[in-house]
Amino acid sequence: MNNFENVENKFRRYKAHVSIAGTTQFHLRNPYVIAWWSAAFPGFGHLLLSKYLRGLVLFIWEVIVNYNAKINLAMVHSFCGNIDLAKEVLDVRWMLMYIPVYLFGIWDSYRTCVDMNKVYLLAEREDAPYNSFSIGALEINYLDKRKPIMSVLWSLFMPGLGQLHIHRLLTAFFSLVWTILFLYFSKTLVAVHHLFMGEITQATEVLDKQWLLYMPSMWGFAVFDSYLNTVENNKLFNSEQKTHLIKKYQSPKFKVRKGRILGE
């Protein structure tokens, strides 16, 4: 159940929608920042735009093709100055497949962001009503204000927790599942255990570097996404609250006349 339903469909554009799965909204974004996240990890730029299906397809493509092409492993060797070894580990069949889709992800996220900014400006001008409360058998979601710093802290503990804090269930599930997979296959926690035991050499050797290089992007994305959406959700709450007060409470021009008896 929602506290507003668009039954007659009188409006052309809406700037927000509150559902059981989360709050989706249009707001102004920097296209260059979105394109940068797509360059950091294909799919992240689209996820920031709430284009979940397209983002998930590009993300899975990145994991599969990158892993088989051994691009992350080649990057580690090149960082260590082993250029010849970096060339040897690369699988050309997969690497040449990687380039066109990687470039497409950057270009498409930039183009989509520019278009969505235009839609936001039109939706803001139209100022159509939208629901701010949704309740169902499994979940409840509503607009309220949260502290951005708490979203950042929870995301630093574990990617996905910051999204849970602001009720972005789709992104939270995505981040948690893939973080678990990356931590498991990279053996990061095993390396941390050896590090705590003072076994520095074993901690380095046990790491799977191909999977490990996925982690910085995942952690950075979770922090940025949770912070950004917390700030924008707070703005949306203020906007909805302002509209409600204007419509439901008396006009500021209304004057209360004191000291006069009715009928005089």
C-alpha positions, -999 to +999 in steps of 0.1 A: +000+000+000+012+035-009+000+068+004-002+081-032-011+061-064-010+075-099-044+061-110-053+086-137-018+092-149-023+129-154+014+137-152+041+130-177+072+128-154+078+119-118+110+127-099+107+099-073+091+066-064+091+050-030+086+012-031+093-018-009+126-024-027+139+011-021+136+048-031+143+056-067+146+093-077+159+116-104+185+142-092+213+161-108+245+141-112+280+149-126+283+129-159+321+128-155+319+113-121+295+086-134+318+079-164+347+076-140+329+050-119+322+030-151+359+032-159+368+020-124+345-010-128+320-014-156+284-014-143+291+009-113+281+040-133+248+025-143+241+013-107+246+049-095+219+059-120+196+031-107+199+013-140+202-020-122+197-045-151+222-028-174+246-023-145+244-059-134+250-072-170+281-051-174+294-060-139+291-097-145+307-093-179+336-075-163+342-102-137+340-131-163+361-115-190+386-098-167+392-130-148+398-151-180+419-124-196+440-122-164+440-084-166+442-078-129+471-102-126+489-085-154+483-051-137+499-065-105+530-077-124+532-043-142+530-024-109+559-045-096+579-037-127+576-072-143+565-061-177+575-093-195+556-114-170+526-092-174+526-098-211+529-136-206+499-140-183+475-120-206+451-141-227+447-122-260+415-140-269+397-126-239+416-093-237+405-081-272+369-089-263+373-068-232+380-034-248+348-026-268+324-034-240+346-015-215+345+016-237+307+012-242+301+011-205+319+045-200+302+061-230+267+048-222+268+058-185+279+093-195+251+096-221+225+082-198+235+106-170+232+136-193+197+125-204+185+118-168+197+153-158+174+168-185+145+146-173+151+157-137+148+194-147+116+187-165+102+167-137+112+193-112+093+219-132+062+197-135+063+190-098+041+159-099+031+143-066+047+111-056+043+086-028+065+089+004+053+058+022+050+022+011+040-008+033+037-045+024+038-079+040+076-081+039+088-046+042+081-009+050+098+020+033+092+057+038+110+090+034+130+102+064+163+118+072+194+098+079+230+108+087+253+104+057+283+097+080+266+066+094+261+053+058+298+058+052+308+040+084+286+010+078+298+007+042+334+008+054+327-021+077+311-042+050+299-030+015+261-032+014+254-023+050+253+014+042+227+007+015+207-013+040+209+017+063+190+038+038+168+010+025+184+005-010+177-033-009+187-041-045+221-024-043+226-037-007+220-073-018+242-069-049+271-054-028+269-079+000+268-110-023+297-099-045+318-087-016+315-121+000+325-138-033+355-115-037+366-119-001+363-157-004+381-163-037+408-137-030+415-153+004+417-118+019+405-129+054+430-158+054+458-132+046+445-110+074+447-139+098+483-146+089+490-109+092+477-108+128+499-138+135+529-119+123+534-142+092+539-115+066+553-137+039+525-163+041+499-135+042+513-122+008+516-156-008+481-168+001+464-139-017+448-145-051+457-112-067+433-116-096+403-115-072+419-091-048+420-062-072+382-062-074+380-052-038+391-015-038+365-006-065+338-025-046+345-008-013+349+026-028+316+022-048+297+011-017+309+041+003+302+067-024+268+052-034+255+051+002+267+086+010+254+101-022+219+085-019+217+094+018+222+131+010+197+130-019+171+111+001+174+138+028+168+165+001+138+145-012+124+143+023+127+180+028+110+187-006+081+163+002+077+178+037+077+213+023+050+205-003+029+187+023+030+217+047+021+242+020-009+222+008-023+211+042-018+241+064-033+275+062-019+303+041+006+327+057-016+355+045-044+344+067-049+370+095-063+362+129-085+390+142-083+394+180-105+414+203-137+414+182-170+398+191-187+378+164-217+396+150-205+431+158 
